[in-house]
Amino acid sequence: MRKNIIITTMFFTVLTVVTITGCYYDREDLLYPSTPSANCTTVPAKFSTDIDPLIQSKCATSGCHDAATGAGNAILVTYTQISAQAARINQRCVIDKTMPTSGPLTADEIAALTCWINSGTPNN
């Protein structure tokens, strides 16, 4: 009888240890997202030539963040609208990489957005 208790205790101890250590599938990059570092002295990040064309081609498209649809209550057509959504754009496009829905931005596009946002979203 005592032998059965010892075996049962050992079994549950091993099962508990295996369960606790075996269930850790969290990815560090998802748990602790970091903003990509970019050398903003060399990254082109002017609103008129770099950011606006990017937003218009990837975000303000038909059915997404255009004037007619405004998905998620965000219209991204004018500088004022885009600048007002800078924190959300940073979160969804740069950190979470859940936007645009067509797939994540390239490293260069992320660097341009990051530098533009970090410089205070200038209308240049």
FENVENHU-V199834 format. One record per residue. N is the residue number from 0. RES is the residue in three letters. PSI is psi in radians with two decimals (none if undefined). NEAR is the number of other ideal C-beta (glycine too) atoms within 12 Angstrom. Layout:
n: <N/N>
res: <RES/RES>
psi: <PSI/PSI>
near: <NEAR/NEAR>
This chain:
n: <0/1/2/3/4/5/6/7/8/9/10/11/12/13/14/15/16/17/18/19/20/21/22/23/24/25/26/27/28/29/30/31/32/33/34/35/36/37/38/39/40/41/42/43/44/45/46/47/48/49/50/51/52/53/54/55/56/57/58/59/60/61/62/63/64/65/66/67/68/69/70/71/72/73/74/75/76/77/78/79/80/81/82/83/84/85/86/87/88/89/90/91/92/93/94/95/96/97/98/99/100/101/102/103/104/105/106/107/108/109/110/111/112/113/114/115/116/117/118/119/120/121/122/123>
res: <MET/ARG/LYS/ASN/ILE/ILE/ILE/THR/THR/MET/PHE/PHE/THR/VAL/LEU/THR/VAL/VAL/THR/ILE/THR/GLY/CYS/TYR/TYR/ASP/ARG/GLU/ASP/LEU/LEU/TYR/PRO/SER/THR/PRO/SER/ALA/ASN/CYS/THR/THR/VAL/PRO/ALA/LYS/PHE/SER/THR/ASP/ILE/ASP/PRO/LEU/ILE/GLN/SER/LYS/CYS/ALA/THR/SER/GLY/CYS/HIS/ASP/ALA/ALA/THR/GLY/ALA/GLY/ASN/ALA/ILE/LEU/VAL/THR/TYR/THR/GLN/ILE/SER/ALA/GLN/ALA/ALA/ARG/ILE/ASN/GLN/ARG/CYS/VAL/ILE/ASP/LYS/THR/MET/PRO/THR/SER/GLY/PRO/LEU/THR/ALA/ASP/GLU/ILE/ALA/ALA/LEU/THR/CYS/TRP/ILE/ASN/SER/GLY/THR/PRO/ASN/ASN>
psi: <-0.81/-0.63/-0.70/-0.67/-0.74/-0.78/-0.74/-0.74/-0.77/-0.72/-0.85/-0.53/-0.82/-0.76/-0.74/-0.80/-0.78/-0.73/-0.80/-0.78/-0.45/-0.21/0.25/1.60/0.17/2.41/2.30/-0.69/-0.44/-0.59/-0.66/1.23/2.52/2.59/2.21/2.40/2.46/2.51/1.64/-0.12/-0.35/-0.15/2.18/2.11/0.79/2.45/-0.88/-0.59/-0.34/-0.87/-0.87/-0.83/-0.64/-0.86/-0.74/-0.61/-0.43/-0.43/-0.84/0.73/2.88/2.20/-0.09/-1.91/0.63/3.04/-0.55/-0.62/-0.96/0.87/2.41/0.47/0.54/1.96/2.22/1.17/-0.76/2.88/-0.79/-0.76/-0.74/-0.80/-0.68/-0.43/0.26/-0.75/-0.70/-0.72/-0.78/-0.82/-0.88/-0.64/-0.69/-0.82/-1.01/-0.51/0.64/-0.10/2.61/2.83/-0.34/-0.20/2.81/2.71/2.81/2.92/-0.69/-0.70/-0.71/-0.73/-0.74/-0.81/-0.79/-0.82/-0.70/-0.78/-0.80/-0.40/0.11/0.33/0.99/2.59/1.30/none>
near: <7/8/9/10/11/12/13/14/14/14/14/14/14/15/14/14/13/13/12/11/11/11/10/11/9/9/9/10/12/13/10/10/17/14/21/28/14/24/14/23/11/11/25/23/31/21/29/18/13/26/41/29/18/32/37/26/20/30/37/32/22/14/15/26/33/22/18/13/18/19/23/18/12/27/23/37/24/19/23/15/25/35/26/17/32/30/18/26/37/28/21/29/40/33/25/19/26/19/33/29/18/15/12/20/31/17/16/18/32/34/29/35/46/32/32/37/32/25/23/14/28/20/17/18>
